[in-house]
Amino acid sequence: MYFTDRGIEELTSRRGDDDVTFAWLAERLVEFVDLNPEFEVPVERLATWLARLDDDGDE
């Protein structure tokens, strides 16, 4: 188990039944980076990965 799995499990247990939009998620990511600028690169990578999930990889 990775250390991050505990955070993901907590997120699922606390917010797993919530409905959120990507706009809401984007706002929370911006807020998080504003409070924790040292995490800008990993958050950017996560956001880009999420944005491109359905790309077919031909690009």
C-alpha positions in Angstrom: 0.0 0.0 0.0 1.3 3.4 -0.9 1.2 6.2 1.7 -1.2 8.1 -0.6 -3.7 5.2 -0.5 -4.6 6.2 3.1 -5.6 9.7 1.9 -7.5 8.3 -1.0 -9.3 5.9 1.3 -10.2 8.7 3.6 -11.5 10.8 0.7 -13.7 7.9 -0.4 -15.0 7.3 3.1 -15.8 10.9 3.8 -16.8 12.2 0.4 -17.5 9.1 -1.6 -21.2 9.7 -1.9 -20.8 13.4 -2.9 -21.5 14.6 -6.4 -18.9 17.2 -7.6 -18.2 18.9 -10.9 -14.8 19.3 -12.5 -15.1 23.0 -12.0 -15.5 22.4 -8.2 -12.5 20.1 -8.2 -10.4 22.6 -10.2 -11.3 25.3 -7.7 -10.2 23.1 -4.8 -6.9 22.2 -6.6 -6.2 26.0 -7.1 -6.9 26.6 -3.5 -4.7 23.7 -2.4 -1.8 25.0 -4.5 -2.3 28.6 -3.2 -1.9 27.2 0.3 0.9 24.7 -0.6 2.9 26.1 -3.6 5.5 23.3 -3.2 2.9 20.9 -4.6 2.3 22.9 -7.8 4.0 20.4 -10.1 2.3 17.3 -8.9 -1.1 19.0 -8.9 -0.5 20.2 -12.5 0.5 16.7 -13.5 -2.7 15.2 -11.9 -4.9 17.9 -13.5 -3.3 17.3 -16.9 -3.6 13.5 -16.5 -7.3 13.8 -15.6 -8.0 16.2 -18.5 -6.4 13.8 -21.0 -7.8 10.4 -19.8 -10.0 9.9 -22.8 -7.3 10.9 -25.4 -6.6 8.0 -27.7 -2.8 8.5 -27.5 -2.3 9.3 -31.2 -1.0 12.8 -30.4 
